[in-house]
Amino acid sequence: MAAEGAVGESEHIKALIISTTQALREDKDALGTFLGVVRRSERFAELADTMQQSTARPAKPSFYGVHSTEFDS
């Protein structure tokens, strides 16, 4: 059971990172600061690097198989 909770939490955080990256895409300074904070976590450093290097706006979290309601209106 604990492993399922950890996976769910990890997916939730991943969705939040992707959604926030989308929202900050136009503000390069804010995006850089946010991804710098994300990189402090060993678990999500690779995801932050990928988001930083991407020239295109990231896909919605559901594209990555992650579902979140963080930014639903």
WOZILIN-V114140 format. One record per residue. N is the residue number from 1. RES is the residue in one letter. SS is DSSP state (2 for helix, 1 for strand, 0 for the rest). NEAR is the number of other C-alpha atoms within 12 Angstrom. Layout:
n = [N | N]
res = [RES | RES]
ss = [SS | SS]
near = [NEAR | NEAR]
This chain:
n = [1 | 2 | 3 | 4 | 5 | 6 | 7 | 8 | 9 | 10 | 11 | 12 | 13 | 14 | 15 | 16 | 17 | 18 | 19 | 20 | 21 | 22 | 23 | 24 | 25 | 26 | 27 | 28 | 29 | 30 | 31 | 32 | 33 | 34 | 35 | 36 | 37 | 38 | 39 | 40 | 41 | 42 | 43 | 44 | 45 | 46 | 47 | 48 | 49 | 50 | 51 | 52 | 53 | 54 | 55 | 56 | 57 | 58 | 59 | 60 | 61 | 62 | 63 | 64 | 65 | 66 | 67 | 68 | 69 | 70 | 71 | 72 | 73]
res = [M | A | A | E | G | A | V | G | E | S | E | H | I | K | A | L | I | I | S | T | T | Q | A | L | R | E | D | K | D | A | L | G | T | F | L | G | V | V | R | R | S | E | R | F | A | E | L | A | D | T | M | Q | Q | S | T | A | R | P | A | K | P | S | F | Y | G | V | H | S | T | E | F | D | S]
ss = [0 | 2 | 2 | 2 | 2 | 2 | 2 | 2 | 2 | 2 | 2 | 2 | 2 | 2 | 2 | 2 | 2 | 2 | 2 | 2 | 2 | 2 | 2 | 2 | 0 | 0 | 0 | 2 | 2 | 2 | 2 | 2 | 2 | 2 | 2 | 2 | 2 | 2 | 2 | 0 | 0 | 0 | 0 | 0 | 2 | 2 | 2 | 2 | 2 | 2 | 2 | 2 | 2 | 0 | 0 | 0 | 0 | 0 | 0 | 0 | 2 | 2 | 2 | 2 | 0 | 0 | 0 | 0 | 0 | 0 | 0 | 0 | 0]
near = [7 | 8 | 9 | 10 | 11 | 12 | 14 | 17 | 17 | 20 | 24 | 24 | 25 | 32 | 31 | 29 | 41 | 38 | 31 | 31 | 38 | 28 | 20 | 22 | 27 | 16 | 14 | 19 | 14 | 18 | 27 | 22 | 19 | 28 | 30 | 24 | 18 | 28 | 21 | 16 | 18 | 13 | 15 | 24 | 20 | 19 | 28 | 30 | 24 | 20 | 32 | 30 | 18 | 15 | 13 | 13 | 21 | 27 | 22 | 24 | 27 | 18 | 13 | 17 | 14 | 24 | 24 | 26 | 16 | 17 | 18 | 11 | 5]
